[in-house]
Amino acid sequence: MAQNDLGEKIGAAWALHRQGNHDGAIAQFTALVRQEPNHIDAMYGLGLAQRSSGQKDEAIKTFENCRALVNRALADNPGDDKYEILQRMVSQRLAELGVGTGK
């Protein structure tokens, strides 16, 4: 998928989530994750949309997968502020869902 096309699709999925159309956002983020399984932004958005729609178990699984992606990216880019912030954000979402913050 071309980078511009990917960016537009992620932007559209985030817009659906912000508008409260969580089912639409879930559908779009899910399609993006299927196409780009290592895309952290799409994975994180999917988890948020799932959480917002009350799909707690699915959100936990998605955030755990996202945490694994972030940890891998941080291992490849030690000290990268972006990934350290993402690691904290994902851990916070998991804690909100009642899951330990194991890194």
SVG drawing of the C-alpha trace seen along z (x, -y; Angstrom):
<svg xmlns="http://www.w3.org/2000/svg" viewBox="-21 -13 40 24">
<polyline fill="none" stroke="black" stroke-width="0.4" points="0.0,0.0 1.4,-3.4 2.4,-5.6 -0.1,-8.4 -2.9,-5.9 -2.1,-4.4 -2.0,-7.8 -5.4,-8.7 -7.0,-5.5 -5.6,-5.8 -6.8,-9.4 -10.3,-8.3 -10.4,-5.6 -9.3,-8.0 -12.0,-10.5 -14.6,-7.8 -13.4,-7.0 -13.5,-10.7 -17.0,-11.0 -18.1,-8.1 -18.6,-5.7 -16.7,-3.0 -18.0,-0.1 -16.9,-1.9 -13.5,-2.7 -13.1,0.9 -13.8,2.1 -11.3,-0.4 -8.6,0.2 -9.1,4.0 -8.6,3.8 -5.5,1.7 -4.0,4.1 -4.7,7.0 -2.8,5.2 -0.1,3.8 0.1,6.1 3.1,4.2 1.5,0.7 1.5,-0.6 -0.8,-3.5 -3.5,-1.3 -3.2,1.3 -3.5,-1.3 -6.5,-2.9 -8.1,0.5 -7.7,1.1 -9.1,-2.3 -12.2,-1.8 -12.7,1.7 -12.5,0.3 -14.9,-2.5 -17.4,-0.1 -17.3,2.1 -15.3,5.0 -13.0,5.3 -11.5,8.7 -10.7,7.8 -9.2,4.4 -7.0,6.2 -5.7,8.6 -5.2,5.7 -3.3,3.6 -1.2,6.6 -0.3,7.1 0.4,3.4 2.6,3.5 4.7,6.3 5.1,4.1 6.2,1.1 8.6,3.2 10.1,4.6 10.4,1.1 12.0,-0.2 14.5,2.7 15.5,1.7 15.6,-2.0 16.7,-2.3 16.0,-5.6 13.6,-6.7 11.2,-9.1 8.4,-8.2 8.4,-4.5 9.0,-5.2 5.9,-7.4 3.9,-4.8 5.0,-2.1 3.6,-4.2 0.4,-4.9 -0.3,-1.3 0.5,-0.3 -1.9,-2.9 -4.7,-1.6 -4.1,1.9 -4.1,0.8 -7.4,-0.9 -8.7,2.4 -7.4,4.1 -4.3,5.7 -0.9,5.5 1.7,3.2 4.3,5.8 6.7,4.5"/>
</svg>
